[in-house]
């Protein structure tokens, strides 16, 4: 029995905002979970954090009981690194030193574009960061990105406030934190744990993997080493290649039938016959969608669930559930798919019985015209992330050029994204904004040409984002001893989870190689007399505070009021 439909605002939040359910454990039975659906048009980017370890006392190497992993700490971060006089805001972080011994590294991770509260598990050895700490007696830190969760420089997500949400500000947050934080661990308030005295290892995945790479490139000498998982380093407007790893690795009969449906729809649109298009919408179970853009983005919704997959994902996942509905007919399958007629019939069944029953109103599917994406209230990660893609990153996920097989419509183009940016942020974007801003970011942060010493790069060949990483098939970028690049059989950020190595030997190999590189690089570290010189970065003494999770919102609200006054 399907659950009741939800109000539009809540279904938007669930469809587009809720953290993905982790796919690292097999689910006990096949089902389609509401929380796994993707709102058409939303740029899926996030990955699930590692599963938390079983609840137990956390103890250090001497047996001393430590604060729990989910203890929240606060750092006084600069509101604007180009104008320190504006003051500071409270940036949340999580921290443990259970494996730490003096001289060991400090590992710093940001989950990037999400509320970091569920990502505290990256301080544990269920994550790659924790594995490195365990092997080399390090301490771990997870820091929340500005304008996500409860780490907000300003009291709202207005367009004016979001002008301080940039790659540059995010990089400088990491540098300023490393050079000024007073960690609660023993010796954490001394000069001895600063990056020029103790090796710091910066790491992240997806956007945070790109941020790791850019930060090390622009600030050499601050972070001694880095680890970038599925690091997206190339801002670009048109990113139709996102769907190529999906098309190439999904079941062939499923891809062929999806291509048939998409080609059929595109041919109708090309012909300009609105009556035939309305009939096609009806036959696919989407007859109530009047806007062609919303119709086409809804068609690609099941394809976007590919990014939920991991090597540990079984056939009960949402993506394979969709392909099973498409290809298993009366208990039989066809290696080349069933052809257009049956493919349309099966896709109609999917949308009418699986997808649309969770949608309160068809208007909920028009994500960028929704009140949700336009809301300036804090902790709206989709608004913050949409600003970042419109302002600097791009990555419009549309159909391929003519001549390439298409599993999403060729009528989904960067022009659609440009319209979405103008709709979500009408005061900041015009018809020329998207291309000029993304091209400027690509030039500033060097894209495929970005380099950094002692940076370990890991990617997965089934990751839809591989085309904008340093393992992009179009680039053939060389691996070196100081910037090794390795590709596993994994998906998006598969190597960030230690338990996935138990199921996929190529992930285990990545972990082994990463530990070998880190061992060599850590042995080469030599303390310096003074910190690395970072241009335009203010140095300051920070004030450390930590409280139980129940006080987070109250303390943040108090701070914001005082800062505004």
Wavefront OBJ file of the C-alpha trace (Angstrom):
o trace
v 0.000 0.000 0.000
v 1.378 3.398 -0.924
v 1.710 6.076 1.775
v -0.581 9.091 1.609
v 0.434 11.991 -0.609
v 2.238 14.851 1.053
v 1.629 18.591 0.848
v 3.557 20.204 -2.001
v 6.074 22.029 0.184
v 6.875 18.890 2.164
v 7.112 16.686 -0.892
v 9.522 19.209 -2.417
v 11.648 19.031 0.685
v 11.644 15.245 0.630
v 12.187 14.963 -3.111
v 14.926 17.554 -3.422
v 16.332 18.322 -0.026
v 16.560 15.274 2.191
v 19.911 13.501 2.489
v 20.055 10.366 0.416
v 19.574 7.131 2.284
v 22.895 5.307 2.371
v 23.279 2.517 -0.149
v 26.186 0.809 1.594
v 24.035 -1.928 3.115
v 21.708 -4.277 1.325
v 18.070 -3.552 2.057
v 16.055 -6.529 3.310
v 13.414 -6.356 0.583
v 12.691 -4.632 -2.697
v 10.745 -1.441 -2.275
v 10.646 2.043 -3.658
v 11.363 4.522 -0.901
v 9.900 8.008 -0.992
v 13.134 9.481 0.276
v 15.064 8.138 -2.715
v 13.058 9.892 -5.412
v 14.558 12.880 -7.164
v 12.661 15.955 -8.120
v 13.014 16.503 -11.870
v 15.323 19.406 -12.575
v 17.236 19.093 -9.290
v 20.954 18.628 -9.864
v 21.675 15.513 -7.890
v 25.081 15.827 -6.335
v 25.201 14.592 -2.795
v 26.374 11.265 -1.489
v 25.326 9.489 1.658
v 27.703 9.687 4.642
v 29.186 6.494 6.062
v 26.990 4.493 8.376
v 27.657 5.452 12.018
v 29.492 2.854 14.068
v 27.613 1.095 16.828
v 27.048 3.430 19.782
v 29.840 2.960 22.324
v 32.133 5.012 24.488
v 34.841 6.725 22.464
v 38.259 6.347 24.074
v 41.715 7.579 23.098
v 44.878 5.519 22.814
v 45.339 5.760 26.586
v 41.818 4.566 27.366
v 40.503 8.000 28.359
v 36.830 8.467 27.519
v 36.305 11.182 24.900
v 33.242 13.187 23.849
v 30.874 11.303 21.534
v 31.432 11.476 17.798
v 28.384 13.682 17.301
v 29.510 16.380 19.743
v 29.213 19.759 18.045
v 31.955 22.385 18.311
v 31.997 25.948 17.019
v 34.646 28.038 15.328
v 34.600 31.803 14.873
v 34.872 32.024 11.090
v 35.188 35.266 9.160
v 31.974 36.413 7.488
v 33.914 37.819 4.541
v 37.603 37.080 4.078
v 37.995 40.149 1.912
v 36.508 42.365 4.646
v 37.389 41.006 8.122
v 35.827 44.060 9.787
v 32.408 42.492 9.205
v 33.176 40.096 12.043
v 32.657 36.368 12.437
v 29.955 33.706 12.446
v 29.702 30.350 14.188
v 30.846 27.545 11.920
v 30.016 24.057 13.158
v 32.511 21.235 13.243
v 32.878 17.717 14.646
v 36.094 16.253 15.965
v 37.652 13.231 17.604
v 41.179 12.293 18.608
v 40.645 8.629 19.496
v 43.664 7.496 17.429
v 45.810 10.570 17.954
v 49.358 10.559 19.218
v 51.567 13.669 19.266
v 53.084 14.218 15.851
v 50.219 12.535 14.056
v 48.374 14.339 11.245
v 45.176 16.383 11.501
v 42.647 15.333 8.870
v 40.068 17.896 7.774
v 36.970 16.963 5.780
v 33.985 18.961 4.583
v 30.881 17.229 3.211
v 30.372 20.313 1.045
v 26.895 21.141 -0.190
v 24.747 19.772 2.647
v 23.803 20.147 6.273
v 26.744 18.359 7.916
v 24.893 17.035 10.945
v 24.594 13.510 9.556
v 28.172 13.620 8.251
v 29.830 13.515 11.664
v 30.526 9.853 10.820
v 33.412 11.048 8.647
v 35.401 11.502 11.870
v 35.214 7.717 12.407
v 37.053 4.859 10.748
v 33.959 4.000 8.722
v 35.293 6.704 6.405
v 38.502 6.915 4.395
v 39.534 9.922 6.491
v 39.166 7.875 9.675
v 41.085 4.992 8.137
v 44.041 7.286 7.451
v 43.847 8.650 11.008
v 43.755 5.132 12.445
v 46.819 4.082 10.463
v 48.918 7.157 11.233
v 47.729 8.190 14.711
v 45.831 11.197 13.441
v 42.899 13.283 14.652
v 39.861 13.944 12.471
v 37.671 16.986 11.882
v 34.482 17.476 9.846
v 33.570 21.101 9.138
v 30.267 22.387 7.781
v 30.419 24.493 4.615
v 29.269 28.095 4.832
v 25.590 28.697 3.978
v 24.709 25.060 4.572
v 23.092 23.620 7.663
v 23.535 25.952 10.621
v 26.830 27.544 9.536
v 25.567 30.796 8.095
v 27.529 34.043 7.830
v 24.297 36.046 7.478
v 20.743 35.570 8.781
v 19.105 34.534 5.491
v 19.692 33.075 2.034
v 18.770 36.205 0.127
v 20.606 36.935 -3.093
v 22.593 39.636 -1.319
v 23.668 37.200 1.409
v 24.568 34.501 -1.092
v 27.113 36.781 -2.720
v 29.387 35.478 0.059
v 28.810 31.870 -1.037
v 31.700 31.350 -3.443
v 34.462 28.840 -4.073
v 36.984 31.434 -2.905
v 35.240 32.043 0.416
v 34.896 28.273 0.930
v 38.609 27.715 0.301
v 39.599 30.498 2.663
v 37.310 29.092 5.344
v 39.342 25.877 5.307
v 42.678 27.684 5.396
v 41.624 30.125 8.108
v 40.226 27.286 10.204
v 43.421 25.241 9.964
v 45.623 28.185 10.921
v 43.495 29.538 13.770
v 41.356 26.829 15.346
v 41.919 25.773 18.949
v 40.927 22.133 18.945
v 39.601 20.532 22.162
v 42.116 17.673 21.938
v 45.176 17.700 24.184
v 47.586 20.278 22.830
v 44.913 21.506 20.441
v 45.282 25.097 21.593
v 49.031 25.211 21.024
v 51.258 26.180 18.130
v 52.197 22.516 17.804
v 49.028 21.533 15.929
v 49.179 24.367 13.400
v 49.745 23.308 9.760
v 53.344 24.529 9.728
v 54.167 22.312 12.744
v 51.894 19.302 12.163
v 50.871 17.851 8.791
v 47.244 18.569 7.911
v 45.504 16.382 5.310
v 42.566 17.979 3.509
v 40.020 15.632 1.963
v 36.576 15.568 0.440
v 34.391 14.025 -2.217
v 32.348 15.364 -5.126
v 32.202 19.181 -4.913
v 34.272 18.921 -1.715
v 36.824 16.884 -3.702
v 37.030 19.751 -6.159
v 37.294 22.196 -3.273
v 40.159 20.142 -1.823
v 42.001 20.291 -5.155
v 41.442 24.017 -5.688
v 42.404 24.848 -2.092
v 45.692 22.996 -2.331
v 46.441 24.586 -5.690
v 45.746 28.144 -4.539
v 47.290 27.785 -1.051
v 50.423 25.632 -1.348
v 52.162 24.922 1.914
v 49.078 25.043 4.144
v 47.781 21.478 3.755
v 50.623 19.012 3.505
v 48.583 16.379 1.674
v 45.134 15.891 0.232
v 42.671 13.249 -0.924
v 40.090 14.022 -3.608
v 37.309 11.507 -4.247
v 35.211 12.069 -7.386
v 36.538 15.621 -7.286
v 34.708 17.776 -9.820
v 37.364 20.251 -10.903
v 36.056 21.518 -14.240
v 33.245 24.098 -14.139
v 31.339 24.011 -17.418
v 27.910 25.054 -18.598
v 26.966 22.141 -20.865
v 27.591 18.807 -19.159
v 25.605 16.296 -21.221
v 28.420 13.776 -20.599
v 26.958 13.243 -17.131
v 24.661 10.601 -18.630
v 27.305 8.729 -20.630
v 28.644 6.517 -17.790
v 25.021 5.725 -16.933
v 24.112 4.776 -20.513
v 27.293 2.728 -20.937
v 26.966 0.795 -17.663
v 23.216 0.326 -17.193
v 21.540 -2.857 -18.522
v 21.701 -2.622 -22.305
v 18.098 -3.630 -22.918
v 16.942 -0.908 -20.514
v 19.122 1.761 -22.144
v 17.909 0.819 -25.622
v 14.263 1.113 -24.645
v 14.830 4.421 -22.843
v 16.599 5.710 -25.968
v 13.596 4.663 -28.082
v 11.191 6.585 -25.881
v 13.402 9.688 -25.771
v 13.954 9.658 -29.557
v 10.216 9.298 -30.144
v 9.440 12.261 -27.880
v 12.204 14.417 -29.389
v 11.004 13.669 -32.928
v 7.501 14.809 -31.975
v 8.853 18.048 -30.484
v 11.004 18.606 -33.567
v 7.895 18.221 -35.713
v 6.079 20.937 -33.801
v 2.803 19.011 -33.544
v 1.308 19.942 -30.158
v -1.524 17.427 -30.506
v 0.925 14.562 -30.920
v 2.993 15.844 -28.007
v -0.049 15.928 -25.736
v -0.858 12.390 -26.832
v 2.712 11.286 -26.031
v 2.427 12.825 -22.566
v -0.849 10.976 -22.029
v 0.548 7.649 -23.210
v 3.481 8.036 -20.791
v 1.157 8.787 -17.879
v 2.195 12.429 -17.735
v -0.752 14.006 -19.497
v -1.389 16.518 -16.730
v 1.989 18.198 -17.231
v 1.443 21.143 -19.554
v 4.955 22.615 -19.481
v 7.216 20.772 -21.929
v 10.347 21.517 -19.890
v 8.792 19.979 -16.764
v 7.604 16.992 -18.828
v 11.103 16.338 -20.179
v 12.804 16.721 -16.804
v 10.251 14.329 -15.292
v 11.160 11.774 -17.960
v 14.775 11.787 -16.808
v 13.912 11.428 -13.108
v 14.388 7.627 -12.911
v 17.737 7.937 -14.709
v 19.007 10.299 -11.997
v 18.622 7.575 -9.360
v 21.786 5.990 -10.824
v 23.812 8.264 -8.559
v 22.393 6.450 -5.513
v 24.187 3.261 -6.551
v 27.267 1.816 -4.885
v 29.115 -1.484 -5.370
v 27.152 -2.791 -2.390
v 23.771 -1.906 -3.892
v 21.579 -4.867 -4.711
v 18.924 -5.222 -7.428
v 16.325 -3.713 -5.097
v 17.656 -0.184 -5.712
v 15.394 2.422 -7.277
v 17.344 2.470 -10.547
v 17.239 -1.267 -11.109
v 13.642 -1.364 -9.957
v 12.858 1.036 -12.802
v 14.770 -1.106 -15.310
v 13.025 -4.241 -14.060
v 9.659 -2.582 -14.655
v 10.803 -1.609 -18.133
v 12.270 -4.959 -19.151
v 10.590 -7.798 -17.237
v 7.302 -8.409 -19.042
v 5.243 -11.458 -18.060
v 8.379 -12.962 -16.532
v 10.413 -12.592 -19.712
v 13.157 -10.236 -20.914
v 14.637 -9.306 -24.273
v 18.350 -8.673 -24.745
v 17.677 -5.816 -27.163
v 14.734 -4.357 -25.286
v 11.077 -4.683 -26.207
v 10.738 -1.853 -28.706
v 8.911 1.440 -28.536
v 5.340 0.272 -27.996
v 6.030 -1.868 -24.944
v 8.634 0.604 -23.633
v 6.013 3.375 -23.609
v 3.544 1.058 -21.908
v 6.023 0.065 -19.188
v 7.206 3.634 -18.612
v 3.588 4.713 -18.195
v 3.185 2.027 -15.533
v 6.273 3.340 -13.730
v 5.131 6.950 -13.642
v 1.487 6.259 -12.780
v 2.012 3.608 -10.099
v 5.472 4.326 -8.695
v 6.438 7.964 -9.203
v 3.431 10.250 -9.406
v 1.464 8.765 -6.465
v 3.934 10.490 -4.142
v 3.419 13.890 -5.735
v 0.704 16.017 -4.152
v 0.347 18.246 -7.190
v 1.857 18.374 -10.655
v 2.956 21.913 -9.823
v 5.383 20.404 -7.323
v 7.413 19.104 -10.262
v 8.225 22.629 -11.406
v 11.108 22.889 -8.956
v 12.533 26.266 -9.942
v 9.163 27.991 -9.843
v 8.441 26.587 -6.394
v 8.248 28.597 -3.190
v 10.763 26.153 -1.719
v 13.690 27.058 -3.981
v 12.831 30.755 -3.654
v 12.651 30.647 0.149
v 15.413 32.647 1.845
v 15.127 30.764 5.138
v 18.324 29.186 6.438
v 19.212 25.506 6.038
v 17.827 25.230 2.500
v 20.684 23.361 0.894
v 19.006 23.193 -2.498
v 18.787 26.976 -2.748
v 22.404 27.322 -1.637
v 23.605 24.677 -4.081
v 21.565 26.087 -6.946
v 23.216 29.454 -6.312
v 26.648 27.826 -6.562
v 25.865 26.093 -9.859
v 24.362 29.266 -11.321
v 27.120 31.525 -10.025
v 30.276 29.518 -10.745
v 29.953 25.803 -11.419
v 27.361 25.260 -14.146
v 26.956 21.541 -14.964
v 23.706 21.667 -16.896
v 22.674 18.037 -17.343
v 20.843 17.848 -20.644
v 20.763 15.752 -23.765
v 23.759 15.032 -26.014
v 24.544 16.544 -29.406
v 22.904 15.006 -32.456
v 24.700 11.833 -33.472
v 25.092 10.508 -29.922
v 22.701 8.018 -28.278
v 20.375 9.865 -25.888
v 18.736 8.595 -22.699
v 17.528 12.128 -21.893
v 15.953 14.615 -24.277
v 18.148 16.760 -26.530
v 15.664 19.553 -25.850
v 17.033 19.820 -22.309
v 19.842 22.348 -22.754
v 21.833 24.954 -20.878
v 19.202 27.492 -21.905
v 16.862 25.735 -19.492
v 19.378 26.088 -16.686
v 19.804 29.758 -17.507
v 16.049 30.243 -17.182
v 16.095 28.365 -13.888
v 18.817 30.635 -12.519
v 16.850 33.737 -13.514
v 13.708 32.289 -11.917
v 15.364 31.320 -8.622
v 17.495 34.490 -8.387
v 15.781 37.181 -10.484
v 17.839 40.035 -9.067
v 21.204 38.502 -9.880
v 21.053 36.752 -13.247
v 20.303 37.789 -16.796
v 20.671 36.099 -20.156
v 24.460 36.499 -20.180
v 25.178 35.627 -16.552
v 25.522 31.845 -16.638
v 28.124 31.515 -19.400
v 30.248 34.437 -18.259
v 30.295 33.416 -14.593
v 31.055 29.743 -15.231
v 33.758 30.552 -17.775
v 35.371 32.921 -15.271
v 35.402 30.200 -12.588
v 36.833 27.646 -15.025
v 39.630 30.068 -15.884
v 40.321 31.052 -12.279
v 40.443 27.513 -10.877
v 42.185 26.006 -13.953
v 39.799 23.097 -14.579
v 41.619 20.077 -15.977
v 44.912 21.961 -15.734
v 44.785 22.275 -11.952
v 47.778 20.799 -10.128
v 48.781 20.222 -6.518
v 51.585 18.289 -4.851
v 50.822 15.336 -2.582
v 47.218 15.107 -3.751
v 45.761 11.611 -4.102
v 42.971 11.494 -6.697
v 40.416 8.674 -6.795
v 37.502 8.273 -9.197
v 35.012 5.587 -10.195
v 34.465 4.503 -13.789
v 30.694 4.237 -13.203
v 30.474 7.716 -11.695
v 28.328 10.027 -13.857
v 30.555 12.934 -12.751
v 33.786 11.403 -14.054
v 33.705 13.694 -17.095
v 34.524 16.764 -14.983
v 37.179 15.070 -12.845
v 40.899 14.554 -13.430
v 39.966 11.112 -14.807
v 37.757 12.566 -17.552
v 37.813 10.180 -20.562
v 38.241 13.177 -22.871
v 41.473 14.358 -21.201
v 43.874 11.452 -20.569
v 45.522 13.298 -17.667
v 48.713 11.616 -16.455
v 49.156 10.199 -12.977
v 52.364 11.153 -11.141
v 54.041 10.217 -7.885
v 53.012 13.532 -6.299
v 49.526 13.463 -7.818
v 48.556 9.836 -8.311
v 45.255 9.334 -10.137
v 43.435 6.022 -9.740
v 40.136 4.777 -11.140
v 38.141 2.014 -9.464
v 35.082 0.106 -10.669
v 33.062 2.254 -8.252
v 30.360 4.874 -8.517
v 30.237 8.381 -7.021
v 32.598 8.698 -4.015
v 32.582 4.934 -3.469
v 36.090 5.063 -2.008
v 35.020 7.401 0.826
v 33.430 4.435 2.619
v 35.702 1.807 4.169
v 33.157 -1.014 4.244
v 32.667 -0.853 0.464
v 36.228 -2.196 0.172
v 34.912 -5.461 1.607
v 32.701 -5.900 -1.466
v 34.806 -4.358 -4.232
v 38.505 -5.253 -4.521
v 39.163 -2.206 -6.710
v 38.069 0.034 -3.817
v 40.306 -1.938 -1.441
v 43.165 -1.369 -3.886
v 42.479 2.385 -3.878
v 42.620 2.417 -0.077
v 45.894 0.468 -0.037
v 47.480 2.821 -2.555
v 46.231 5.882 -0.662
v 47.722 4.628 2.604
v 51.029 3.931 0.846
v 51.142 7.447 -0.595
v 50.196 9.045 2.723
v 52.892 7.078 4.532
v 55.533 8.366 2.119
v 54.290 11.948 2.204
v 53.955 12.083 5.999
v 57.519 10.812 6.367
v 58.676 13.750 4.240
v 57.010 16.397 6.414
v 59.308 18.817 8.229
v 57.996 21.448 10.674
v 58.486 25.047 9.621
v 59.332 28.121 11.678
v 56.335 30.125 10.499
v 53.008 29.510 8.721
v 52.748 29.518 4.944
v 52.032 32.945 3.541
v 48.442 33.038 2.302
v 47.462 36.158 0.325
v 44.496 38.161 1.618
v 43.947 35.924 4.613
v 43.522 37.544 8.022
v 45.123 35.834 10.990
v 43.254 35.885 14.257
v 42.864 34.070 17.521
v 39.719 31.947 17.470
v 37.384 31.244 20.357
v 36.396 27.616 20.767
v 33.000 26.648 22.102
v 31.315 23.310 22.168
v 27.816 22.411 23.268
v 25.409 19.544 23.069
v 23.412 19.264 19.854
v 20.254 20.543 21.492
v 21.745 24.035 21.849
v 22.811 24.489 18.226
v 19.884 26.509 16.929
v 19.557 28.694 20.006
v 23.224 29.659 20.042
v 23.238 30.311 16.312
v 20.139 32.510 16.498
v 21.621 34.513 19.359
v 24.847 35.019 17.448
v 23.095 36.096 14.265
v 21.024 38.690 16.125
v 24.119 40.102 17.816
v 26.066 40.125 14.540
v 23.327 42.022 12.755
v 23.043 44.547 15.578
l 1 2 3 4 5 6 7 8 9 10 11 12 13 14 15 16 17 18 19 20 21 22 23 24 25 26 27 28 29 30 31 32 33 34 35 36 37 38 39 40 41 42 43 44 45 46 47 48 49 50 51 52 53 54 55 56 57 58 59 60 61 62 63 64 65 66 67 68 69 70 71 72 73 74 75 76 77 78 79 80 81 82 83 84 85 86 87 88 89 90 91 92 93 94 95 96 97 98 99 100 101 102 103 104 105 106 107 108 109 110 111 112 113 114 115 116 117 118 119 120 121 122 123 124 125 126 127 128 129 130 131 132 133 134 135 136 137 138 139 140 141 142 143 144 145 146 147 148 149 150 151 152 153 154 155 156 157 158 159 160 161 162 163 164 165 166 167 168 169 170 171 172 173 174 175 176 177 178 179 180 181 182 183 184 185 186 187 188 189 190 191 192 193 194 195 196 197 198 199 200 201 202 203 204 205 206 207 208 209 210 211 212 213 214 215 216 217 218 219 220 221 222 223 224 225 226 227 228 229 230 231 232 233 234 235 236 237 238 239 240 241 242 243 244 245 246 247 248 249 250 251 252 253 254 255 256 257 258 259 260 261 262 263 264 265 266 267 268 269 270 271 272 273 274 275 276 277 278 279 280 281 282 283 284 285 286 287 288 289 290 291 292 293 294 295 296 297 298 299 300 301 302 303 304 305 306 307 308 309 310 311 312 313 314 315 316 317 318 319 320 321 322 323 324 325 326 327 328 329 330 331 332 333 334 335 336 337 338 339 340 341 342 343 344 345 346 347 348 349 350 351 352 353 354 355 356 357 358 359 360 361 362 363 364 365 366 367 368 369 370 371 372 373 374 375 376 377 378 379 380 381 382 383 384 385 386 387 388 389 390 391 392 393 394 395 396 397 398 399 400 401 402 403 404 405 406 407 408 409 410 411 412 413 414 415 416 417 418 419 420 421 422 423 424 425 426 427 428 429 430 431 432 433 434 435 436 437 438 439 440 441 442 443 444 445 446 447 448 449 450 451 452 453 454 455 456 457 458 459 460 461 462 463 464 465 466 467 468 469 470 471 472 473 474 475 476 477 478 479 480 481 482 483 484 485 486 487 488 489 490 491 492 493 494 495 496 497 498 499 500 501 502 503 504 505 506 507 508 509 510 511 512 513 514 515 516 517 518 519 520 521 522 523 524 525 526 527 528 529 530 531 532 533 534 535 536 537 538 539 540 541 542 543 544 545 546 547 548 549 550 551 552 553 554 555 556 557 558 559 560 561 562 563 564 565
